[in-house]
Amino acid sequence: MTIPQIPVQLPPGTPDDAATRIHFDLAVFDAQGLFGPPDGLRAAAYEFCIPASPETIAEVRAIDPTVQILPGSPGRIGCTADQYLCIGSTHQPGFRSVLVNLAQLEYVTHIELSVAE
């Protein structure tokens, strides 16, 4: 007798898990994803690592349309050779939800502010 195999998709992490993976204070940003004084509002860039695969790139881009994928760069966050550096922007509609959804991905272990060099 053959037992059929059914693919199982694990549920995403909880919002509480996501909050521990986002390593900066979202409260400093306004609804447009900007921070700073009224005469100097600006967006912030954030970075995280994903496994180097077309599937993870597609999944991340579906969540965050601002994301740039930088293969071969470790970034300040320290992506490994088998990971891609991803950089996104807070200046987008629903940026808080975008960050939480990214942080709920099993393979995104932390999200940090990105500092351009």
C-alpha positions as semicolon CSV with decimal commas, in nm:
position;residue;x (nm);y (nm);z (nm)
1;M;0,000;0,000;0,000
2;T;0,133;0,340;-0,097
3;I;0,064;0,632;0,130
4;P;0,020;0,955;-0,064
5;Q;0,252;1,234;0,033
6;I;0,090;1,570;0,083
7;P;0,308;1,880;0,090
8;V;0,282;2,065;0,417
9;Q;0,330;2,437;0,445
10;L;0,431;2,554;0,789
11;P;0,250;2,860;0,919
12;P;0,443;3,186;0,919
13;G;0,584;3,323;1,241
14;T;0,366;3,528;1,470
15;P;0,372;3,909;1,484
16;D;0,547;3,878;1,822
17;D;0,824;3,677;1,653
18;A;0,845;3,946;1,386
19;A;0,889;4,222;1,643
20;T;1,197;4,049;1,783
21;R;1,348;4,024;1,434
22;I;1,312;4,395;1,353
23;H;1,608;4,558;1,523
24;F;1,504;4,923;1,509
25;D;1,223;5,136;1,650
26;L;0,928;5,166;1,411
27;A;0,765;5,425;1,638
28;V;0,997;5,701;1,512
29;F;0,846;5,681;1,160
30;D;0,535;5,862;1,041
31;A;0,261;5,702;0,828
32;Q;0,465;5,761;0,510
33;G;0,768;5,582;0,655
34;L;0,963;5,901;0,715
35;F;1,146;6,020;1,026
36;G;1,327;6,329;1,148
37;P;1,234;6,692;1,208
38;P;0,944;6,842;1,008
39;D;1,183;7,035;0,784
40;G;1,412;6,734;0,732
41;L;1,196;6,422;0,697
42;R;1,370;6,129;0,534
43;A;1,324;5,761;0,467
44;A;1,541;5,489;0,614
45;A;1,690;5,191;0,434
46;Y;1,687;4,852;0,603
47;E;1,872;4,532;0,524
48;F;1,834;4,160;0,574
49;C;1,963;3,834;0,425
50;I;1,774;3,567;0,234
51;P;1,879;3,228;0,099
52;A;2,020;3,259;-0,254
53;S;1,734;3,120;-0,462
54;P;1,487;3,246;-0,722
55;E;1,197;3,137;-0,498
56;T;1,305;3,349;-0,202
57;I;1,371;3,649;-0,428
58;A;1,019;3,620;-0,572
59;E;0,863;3,583;-0,227
60;V;1,047;3,886;-0,086
61;R;0,971;4,103;-0,392
62;A;0,602;4,012;-0,364
63;I;0,602;4,152;-0,009
64;D;0,835;4,450;-0,058
65;P;0,835;4,625;-0,397
66;T;1,121;4,855;-0,286
67;V;1,365;4,572;-0,218
68;Q;1,696;4,559;-0,402
69;I;1,875;4,224;-0,417
70;L;2,256;4,244;-0,398
71;P;2,417;3,904;-0,461
72;G;2,775;3,875;-0,341
73;S;2,756;4,161;-0,092
74;P;2,752;4,078;0,279
75;G;2,627;4,423;0,379
76;R;2,675;4,540;0,733
77;I;2,438;4,265;0,844
78;G;2,685;3,994;0,735
79;C;2,515;3,782;0,469
80;T;2,703;3,463;0,389
81;A;2,811;3,332;0,048
82;D;2,488;3,133;0,016
83;Q;2,269;3,434;0,096
84;Y;2,165;3,750;-0,086
85;L;2,170;4,092;0,076
86;C;1,833;4,268;0,050
87;I;1,786;4,642;0,101
88;G;1,442;4,802;0,125
89;S;1,300;5,143;0,209
90;T;1,059;5,258;0,477
91;H;0,915;5,515;0,233
92;Q;0,631;5,303;0,095
93;P;0,262;5,250;0,171
94;G;0,207;5,021;0,468
95;F;0,577;4,999;0,548
96;R;0,512;4,862;0,898
97;S;0,309;4,572;0,757
98;V;0,577;4,513;0,494
99;L;0,844;4,485;0,763
100;V;0,633;4,256;0,980
101;N;0,553;4,032;0,682
102;L;0,922;4,012;0,591
103;A;1,016;3,935;0,951
104;Q;0,760;3,654;0,959
105;L;0,943;3,470;0,681
106;E;1,119;3,173;0,837
107;Y;1,449;3,251;0,666
108;V;1,464;3,621;0,764
109;T;1,635;3,610;1,103
110;H;1,676;3,985;1,159
111;I;1,626;4,320;0,990
112;E;1,862;4,610;1,063
113;L;1,885;4,971;0,952
114;S;2,116;5,000;0,654
115;V;2,388;5,263;0,648
116;A;2,514;5,358;0,303
117;E;2,890;5,373;0,272
